Amino acid sequence: MEEKKKFISWPVLALMSFVTVIGFDDIIYNFANQGMGVITSWIILLLLYVIPYSLMVGQLGSVFNHEGGGLSSWVRGTSGDRLGYFTAWTYWAASIPYVVDTANAVVVGGGWLINGNDSMEDTMSNSVFALLTFVIFLAFIFLQRHFKKSLEVLSTLGGGAMFVLAVLFVIMTFTSLFMPNGHIETQPMTWRTLLPKFDLHYLTTIGLLIYAINGAELVAPFVTRMKKPNRDFPRAMVMLTVMTIFLTVFGSFSLGVFFDAHNLPNNLKMNGSYYAFQRLGEFYHLGNTLMYIFAVTQIIYMCALLAVLLDAMTRMLISDTGKQFLPKKLTKLNADGLPINGYILTTGLSAFILLLGVFLPDMNDIFNWLLNLNGIISPGVTCWIFYAFIRIRMDSQKFQSDYVFIKNDRMAIFVGWWCLIITVLATLFGILPQDAAYGSSLFWHQLILNIVGIVVLIGLGFVMPALAKREKHS
């Protein structure tokens, strides 16, 4: 007898997507960049970019469901093995700054948990900060080998808990406005306050906005598990957008209640989440209780995420690309089936990124630079999604799917180009530093680091096939 197929409902898929797409830290980072004007940016981006982006991902996942819906398999299926390999490489390279940034967040969270404040920033040197980050990095390469399954569960629970805390923060903040002594720190609070200032600095921050909301491709394979994907997948993505608008818009407004958007702390990106829960706890006479709850949740989630990412990103590169493009030593597995040499390469490049940041003036600059590097490379990788979508719609007869985003091919291709051009521009403008005055020595320092980091991480992708070819001939 045929087994009854279990379908996934659209509300469940929307919730799964939400956890991968947005987090409380993402709101903090972009609030630090744009102030209250980020509210308008969120609304525009979510309506004109996130909805079509999510629906394109759904069609790609449906077309390539037999390959698991991975990004590199989408490009490989439309443009051949070589471009599929390079997509996998850039996806892997984009994960390097992300995992280093995640390890950094663990160190920062530990400082808040131990000290109850941001004093670690003043007492710890850059070299010690980098060393601690690297030690945590190495520890979790070891831990994921032994506790991978339990850490996956922890990352899921931690992500859910982080979402609950973010919603709780929004609700408690709005409640505080109706209580005695409740007030809005950002003054004057008018409609003009909610409009961003469209200048060069604004253009450099779009990449970090896109970095904050990408991730929908992770749930693309589930589109084939829906009973009626043509009807249910758009519903899931609309629900995702509504939830994301709620959290980003009201979350950003809530931050404006506790922080003066016209005079934000210089270290808000690194410590803003802790400051926010600390100030919320002080208003409700809870002391640092909420901050400690957030710190514990953040550390658990980041640790589990770090361990899972370190394993997944390395295996994805090794297993999902044509082995003719990588040296055999890199793809070799040990007796336990682990890509040890792949881990070594990951660790080496992470150490290189850390070493670049050590020479910045202080710990806050290191944190901001790493975060902004993610805002360059991550949107750059997202470009592959729109490229693959354009390719399948240029030959829609060949690439059939259960779910189709916009039945008219010309219109679908136009929307694909719209998203691709925005993402390319965000990537290019993101290379300019956001947290340093234009033309200052710190600006040029960070600009050089951005270029060096990109050239090394992406450039190695061109070197590997040459090494593999040389190895084959020898």
C-alpha positions as CSV (number, residue, x, y, z in Angstrom):
1,M,0.0,0.0,0.0
2,E,1.1,3.5,-0.8
3,E,2.3,5.5,2.2
4,K,0.1,8.6,2.8
5,K,2.1,11.7,2.0
6,K,2.4,14.2,4.7
7,F,1.9,17.8,3.4
8,I,3.3,20.9,5.1
9,S,0.7,23.7,5.7
10,W,1.4,27.2,4.6
11,P,1.3,28.7,8.1
12,V,4.0,26.2,9.2
13,L,6.1,27.1,6.2
14,A,5.7,30.8,6.9
15,L,6.9,30.3,10.5
16,M,9.9,28.2,9.4
17,S,10.8,30.9,7.0
18,F,10.4,33.7,9.5
19,V,13.0,32.2,11.9
20,T,15.6,32.0,9.1
21,V,14.9,35.5,7.7
22,I,14.8,38.1,10.5
23,G,16.1,38.4,14.0
24,F,16.3,41.1,16.7
25,D,19.9,41.9,16.0
26,D,19.0,42.6,12.3
27,I,16.7,45.3,13.5
28,I,19.4,46.8,15.8
29,Y,22.0,46.9,13.0
30,N,19.8,48.7,10.5
31,F,18.4,51.1,13.2
32,A,22.0,52.1,14.0
33,N,22.5,52.8,10.3
34,Q,19.4,54.8,9.4
35,G,17.7,55.7,12.7
36,M,13.9,56.0,12.6
37,G,14.0,56.4,8.8
38,V,14.7,52.7,8.6
39,I,10.9,52.1,9.2
40,T,10.2,53.5,5.7
41,S,13.1,51.5,4.3
42,W,11.8,48.3,5.7
43,I,8.3,48.8,4.3
44,I,9.6,49.7,0.8
45,L,12.0,46.8,0.8
46,L,9.6,44.2,2.1
47,L,6.9,45.1,-0.4
48,L,9.0,45.7,-3.6
49,Y,11.8,43.2,-2.9
50,V,11.2,40.5,-0.3
51,I,7.8,39.3,-1.7
52,P,9.0,38.8,-5.3
53,Y,12.4,37.4,-3.9
54,S,10.6,34.8,-1.8
55,L,8.2,33.8,-4.6
56,M,11.1,33.4,-7.1
57,V,12.8,31.1,-4.5
58,G,9.6,29.0,-4.4
59,Q,9.6,28.4,-8.1
60,L,13.3,27.6,-8.2
61,G,12.8,25.1,-5.4
62,S,9.9,23.5,-7.3
63,V,11.8,23.3,-10.6
64,F,14.9,21.6,-9.0
65,N,13.1,19.6,-6.3
66,H,15.0,16.4,-7.3
67,E,18.3,18.1,-6.3
68,G,17.1,19.3,-2.9
69,G,16.7,22.9,-4.0
70,G,20.2,24.1,-3.1
71,L,21.3,27.4,-4.6
72,S,24.3,25.9,-6.4
73,S,22.1,23.2,-7.9
74,W,19.8,25.9,-9.3
75,V,22.7,27.6,-11.1
76,R,24.2,24.3,-12.2
77,G,20.9,23.2,-13.6
78,T,20.6,26.4,-15.7
79,S,24.2,27.1,-16.6
80,G,26.4,24.0,-16.2
81,D,28.8,22.6,-13.6
82,R,31.5,25.3,-13.7
83,L,29.1,28.1,-12.8
84,G,27.4,25.8,-10.3
85,Y,30.8,25.2,-8.6
86,F,31.5,28.9,-8.5
87,T,28.1,29.6,-6.9
88,A,28.8,27.0,-4.2
89,W,32.2,28.6,-3.6
90,T,30.8,32.1,-3.3
91,Y,28.0,30.8,-1.0
92,W,30.7,29.1,1.2
93,A,33.0,32.2,1.1
94,A,30.1,34.4,2.2
95,S,29.7,32.1,5.2
96,I,33.2,32.8,6.4
97,P,32.6,36.4,7.7
98,Y,29.2,35.2,9.0
99,V,30.6,32.5,11.2
100,V,33.4,34.8,12.4
101,D,30.8,37.4,13.2
102,T,28.8,34.8,15.1
103,A,31.8,33.8,17.1
104,N,32.4,37.5,17.9
105,A,28.8,37.7,19.1
106,V,29.4,34.8,21.5
107,V,32.4,36.7,23.0
108,V,30.3,39.9,23.4
109,G,27.4,38.0,24.9
110,G,29.8,36.3,27.4
111,G,31.1,39.8,28.4
112,W,27.6,41.0,29.2
113,L,26.8,37.8,31.0
114,I,29.9,38.1,33.2
115,N,30.0,41.9,33.7
116,G,26.4,42.9,33.4
117,N,27.5,45.8,31.2
118,D,29.6,46.8,28.2
119,S,32.9,47.2,30.2
120,M,34.6,44.4,28.3
121,E,34.9,46.8,25.3
122,D,37.1,49.1,27.4
123,T,39.3,46.5,29.1
124,M,39.9,43.9,26.3
125,S,42.5,44.5,23.6
126,N,41.9,43.8,19.9
127,S,44.3,40.9,19.9
128,V,42.7,39.2,22.9
129,F,39.2,39.7,21.4
130,A,40.4,38.1,18.1
131,L,42.1,35.3,20.0
132,L,39.0,34.5,22.1
133,T,36.9,34.5,18.9
134,F,39.3,32.1,17.3
135,V,39.4,29.8,20.3
136,I,35.6,29.6,20.3
137,F,35.7,28.9,16.6
138,L,38.1,26.0,17.1
139,A,36.1,24.7,20.0
140,F,32.9,24.4,18.0
141,I,34.6,22.7,15.1
142,F,35.3,20.0,17.6
143,L,31.9,20.2,19.3
144,Q,29.9,19.9,16.1
145,R,31.5,16.5,15.5
146,H,30.3,15.1,18.8
147,F,27.1,17.0,19.5
148,K,25.8,17.9,16.0
149,K,22.2,16.6,16.5
150,S,21.7,18.2,19.9
151,L,23.2,21.5,18.6
152,E,20.7,21.5,15.7
153,V,17.9,21.2,18.2
154,L,19.4,24.0,20.4
155,S,19.7,26.3,17.4
156,T,16.0,25.7,16.5
157,L,14.9,26.3,20.1
158,G,17.2,29.3,20.4
159,G,15.9,30.8,17.2
160,G,12.3,30.4,18.4
161,A,13.2,31.9,21.8
162,M,14.9,34.8,20.1
163,F,11.7,35.5,18.1
164,V,9.6,35.3,21.3
165,L,11.9,37.8,23.1
166,A,11.8,40.2,20.1
167,V,8.0,40.1,20.1
168,L,8.0,40.5,23.9
169,F,10.2,43.5,23.6
170,V,7.8,45.2,21.2
171,I,4.7,44.4,23.3
172,M,6.3,45.6,26.6
173,T,7.7,48.8,24.9
174,F,4.2,49.8,23.6
175,T,2.7,48.9,26.9
176,S,5.2,51.2,28.7
177,L,4.0,54.2,26.7
178,F,0.6,54.0,28.5
179,M,2.2,53.8,31.9
180,P,3.3,56.7,34.2
181,N,6.7,58.1,33.1
182,G,6.3,56.4,29.7
183,H,7.7,58.5,27.0
184,I,9.4,58.4,23.6
185,E,13.2,59.2,23.7
186,T,13.3,60.2,20.0
187,Q,12.1,63.8,19.7
188,P,10.6,65.3,17.7
189,M,8.6,62.3,16.6
190,T,6.9,63.4,13.4
191,W,6.3,61.9,9.9
192,R,9.6,63.5,8.8
193,T,11.5,61.5,11.4
194,L,10.3,58.3,9.7
195,L,11.8,59.3,6.3
196,P,15.3,58.2,5.6
197,K,17.9,60.6,4.3
198,F,18.7,59.5,0.7
199,D,22.4,60.2,0.3
200,L,25.6,58.2,-0.3
201,H,25.6,56.8,3.3
202,Y,22.0,55.5,2.7
203,L,23.1,53.7,-0.4
204,T,26.0,52.0,1.5
205,T,23.5,50.6,4.1
206,I,21.1,48.9,1.6
207,G,23.3,45.8,1.5
208,L,22.9,45.3,5.3
209,L,19.1,45.5,4.9
210,I,19.2,42.8,2.2
211,Y,21.6,40.7,4.4
212,A,19.0,41.0,7.2
213,I,16.1,39.6,5.2
214,N,17.7,37.0,2.9
215,G,17.5,33.3,3.8
216,A,14.2,32.3,2.2
217,E,16.1,30.0,-0.1
218,L,16.6,27.7,2.9
219,V,12.9,26.7,2.9
220,A,12.7,26.5,-0.9
221,P,12.8,22.6,-1.0
222,F,9.6,22.5,1.1
223,V,7.5,24.0,-1.7
224,T,7.1,20.5,-3.2
225,R,5.8,19.2,0.1
226,M,2.7,21.5,0.0
227,K,-0.6,20.1,-1.1
228,K,-1.4,23.0,-3.4
229,P,1.8,24.9,-3.9
230,N,0.4,27.4,-6.5
231,R,-2.1,28.6,-3.9
232,D,-0.4,27.8,-0.6
233,F,3.2,29.0,-1.2
234,P,2.2,32.6,-2.0
235,R,0.1,32.6,1.1
236,A,3.0,31.5,3.2
237,M,5.2,34.2,1.7
238,V,2.6,36.9,2.3
239,M,2.3,35.7,5.9
240,L,6.1,35.8,6.2
241,T,6.1,39.4,4.9
242,V,3.4,40.5,7.2
243,M,5.2,39.1,10.2
244,T,8.5,40.6,9.1
245,I,6.9,44.0,8.6
246,F,5.4,43.7,12.1
247,L,8.7,42.9,13.7
248,T,10.9,45.3,11.7
249,V,8.5,48.3,11.8
250,F,7.3,48.0,15.3
251,G,10.7,46.8,16.5
252,S,12.4,49.8,15.0
253,F,9.8,52.1,16.5
254,S,10.3,50.4,19.9
255,L,14.0,51.1,19.7
256,G,13.1,54.8,19.1
257,V,11.3,54.8,22.4
258,F,14.4,53.8,24.4
259,F,17.1,55.4,22.1
260,D,17.3,58.9,20.7
261,A,17.5,58.2,17.0
262,H,19.2,61.5,16.5
263,N,22.0,60.7,18.9
264,L,22.7,57.0,18.9
265,P,25.6,55.3,20.8
266,N,28.7,54.6,18.6
267,N,28.7,51.0,19.7
268,L,25.0,50.3,19.1
269,K,25.6,47.5,16.6
270,M,27.7,45.5,19.0
271,N,25.8,46.2,22.2
272,G,22.4,47.5,21.1
273,S,20.4,44.3,21.8
274,Y,21.7,44.3,25.4
275,Y,21.2,48.0,25.9
276,A,17.6,47.6,24.7
277,F,16.7,44.8,27.1
278,Q,18.6,46.5,29.9
279,R,16.6,49.8,29.5
280,L,13.3,47.8,29.2
281,G,14.1,46.0,32.4
282,E,15.0,49.3,34.2
283,F,11.7,50.8,33.2
284,Y,9.8,47.8,34.6
285,H,12.0,47.8,37.8
286,L,13.4,44.4,36.8
287,G,17.0,45.5,36.9
288,N,19.2,43.5,34.5
289,T,16.9,40.4,34.5
290,L,15.6,40.8,31.0
291,M,19.2,41.5,29.7
292,Y,20.5,38.4,31.3
293,I,17.7,36.3,29.8
294,F,18.5,37.7,26.4
295,A,22.2,37.2,26.9
296,V,21.8,33.5,27.8
297,T,19.4,33.0,24.8
298,Q,21.8,34.8,22.5
299,I,24.8,32.7,23.6
300,I,23.0,29.4,23.3
301,Y,21.6,30.2,19.9
302,M,24.8,31.6,18.5
303,C,26.9,28.7,19.8
304,A,24.5,26.1,18.3
305,L,24.3,28.1,15.1
306,L,28.1,28.4,14.9
307,A,28.6,24.6,15.2
308,V,25.9,23.7,12.7
309,L,27.1,26.3,10.2
310,L,30.7,25.2,10.4
311,D,29.8,21.7,9.5
312,A,27.0,22.5,6.9
313,M,28.9,25.1,5.0
314,T,32.0,22.9,4.6
315,R,30.1,19.8,3.6
316,M,28.0,21.8,1.1
317,L,31.1,23.0,-0.6
318,I,32.7,19.5,-0.7
319,S,29.6,17.5,-1.7
320,D,27.5,19.8,-3.8
321,T,30.1,20.8,-6.4
322,G,31.8,18.9,-9.2
323,K,34.9,17.3,-7.7
324,Q,36.8,18.1,-10.8
325,F,37.0,21.7,-9.7
326,L,38.5,21.0,-6.2
327,P,41.8,19.4,-5.3
328,K,41.4,15.8,-4.0
329,K,43.1,16.7,-0.7
330,L,40.3,19.2,0.0
331,T,37.5,16.8,-0.6
332,K,39.1,13.9,1.3
333,L,37.1,12.5,4.2
334,N,38.6,10.8,7.3
335,A,37.5,7.5,8.8
336,D,34.5,9.2,10.4
337,G,33.4,10.7,7.1
338,L,34.4,14.3,8.1
339,P,36.1,16.7,5.6
340,I,39.0,17.5,7.9
341,N,41.0,19.4,5.2
342,G,37.8,21.4,4.4
343,Y,37.6,22.3,8.1
344,I,41.3,23.4,8.0
345,L,40.7,25.7,5.0
346,T,37.6,27.2,6.8
347,T,39.6,27.7,9.9
348,G,42.6,29.2,8.0
349,L,40.4,31.7,6.1
350,S,38.6,32.7,9.3
351,A,41.9,33.3,11.0
352,F,42.9,35.5,8.1
353,I,39.7,37.6,8.4
354,L,40.3,37.9,12.1
355,L,43.9,39.0,11.5
356,L,42.8,41.7,9.1
357,G,40.5,43.2,11.7
358,V,43.1,43.2,14.5
359,F,44.7,46.3,13.1
360,L,41.5,48.4,13.4
361,P,41.5,51.0,16.2
362,D,39.2,49.2,18.7
363,M,36.9,46.3,19.3
364,N,33.8,48.1,18.2
365,D,35.4,48.9,14.8
366,I,36.3,45.2,14.4
367,F,32.7,44.2,15.1
368,N,31.2,46.8,12.8
369,W,33.7,46.0,10.0
370,L,32.9,42.3,10.1
371,L,29.2,43.0,10.1
372,N,29.5,45.3,7.1
373,L,31.6,42.7,5.3
374,N,28.6,40.4,5.6
375,G,26.5,43.2,4.1
376,I,28.7,43.1,1.0
377,I,29.3,39.4,0.4
378,S,25.9,38.1,1.4
379,P,23.9,40.2,-1.1
380,G,26.5,39.4,-3.7
381,V,25.6,35.7,-3.3
382,T,21.9,36.5,-3.4
383,C,22.4,37.7,-7.0
384,W,22.7,34.1,-8.1
385,I,19.1,33.5,-7.1
386,F,17.8,36.1,-9.5
387,Y,20.2,35.0,-12.2
388,A,18.9,31.4,-11.9
389,F,15.3,32.7,-11.9
390,I,15.8,34.7,-15.1
391,R,17.4,31.7,-16.8
392,I,14.5,29.4,-16.0
393,R,11.9,31.9,-17.2
394,M,13.9,32.5,-20.4
395,D,13.3,28.8,-21.2
396,S,10.1,28.1,-19.3
397,Q,9.1,25.2,-21.5
398,K,12.2,23.3,-20.4
399,F,12.0,24.2,-16.7
400,Q,8.5,23.1,-15.7
401,S,7.3,23.4,-12.1
402,D,4.3,22.8,-9.8
403,Y,4.5,26.4,-8.6
404,V,4.9,29.4,-11.0
405,F,5.6,33.0,-10.0
406,I,3.9,35.3,-12.5
407,K,2.6,33.3,-15.4
408,N,3.7,35.8,-18.0
409,D,7.4,35.1,-18.8
410,R,8.3,38.7,-19.9
411,M,6.8,40.2,-16.7
412,A,8.6,37.5,-14.6
413,I,11.9,38.3,-16.3
414,F,11.4,42.0,-15.7
415,V,10.8,41.5,-12.0
416,G,13.9,39.2,-11.9
417,W,16.1,41.9,-13.4
418,W,14.6,44.5,-11.0
419,C,15.7,42.4,-8.0
420,L,19.0,41.5,-9.5
421,I,19.9,45.2,-10.3
422,I,19.0,46.4,-6.8
423,T,21.1,43.6,-5.3
424,V,24.1,44.3,-7.5
425,L,24.0,48.0,-6.7
426,A,23.6,47.3,-2.9
427,T,26.6,45.0,-3.1
428,L,28.8,47.6,-4.9
429,F,27.8,50.5,-2.6
430,G,28.3,48.3,0.4
431,I,32.0,48.2,-0.3
432,L,32.2,51.8,1.0
433,P,32.5,51.8,4.8
434,Q,29.3,52.8,6.7
435,D,30.7,53.5,10.2
436,A,33.6,55.9,9.3
437,A,33.6,59.5,8.1
438,Y,34.1,59.7,4.4
439,G,37.8,60.4,3.6
440,S,39.0,59.7,7.1
441,S,41.9,57.4,7.8
442,L,39.5,54.8,9.3
443,F,37.4,55.1,6.1
444,W,40.4,54.2,3.8
445,H,41.5,51.5,6.3
446,Q,38.2,49.8,6.2
447,L,37.8,50.2,2.4
448,I,41.2,48.5,1.9
449,L,40.2,45.7,4.2
450,N,36.9,45.2,2.4
451,I,38.6,44.9,-1.0
452,V,41.3,42.6,0.4
453,G,38.7,40.4,2.1
454,I,36.6,40.1,-1.0
455,V,39.5,39.5,-3.3
456,V,40.9,36.7,-1.1
457,L,37.6,34.9,-0.3
458,I,36.2,35.1,-3.9
459,G,39.6,34.9,-5.7
460,L,40.4,31.5,-4.2
461,G,37.4,30.2,-6.0
462,F,39.2,30.8,-9.3
463,V,42.5,29.3,-8.0
464,M,41.0,25.9,-6.9
465,P,40.1,24.6,-10.4
466,A,43.6,25.5,-11.5
467,L,45.0,23.5,-8.6
468,A,42.7,20.6,-9.3
469,K,43.7,20.6,-13.0
470,R,47.4,20.7,-12.1
471,E,46.9,17.9,-9.6
472,K,45.2,15.8,-12.2
473,H,47.9,16.2,-14.8
474,S,50.7,15.5,-12.3
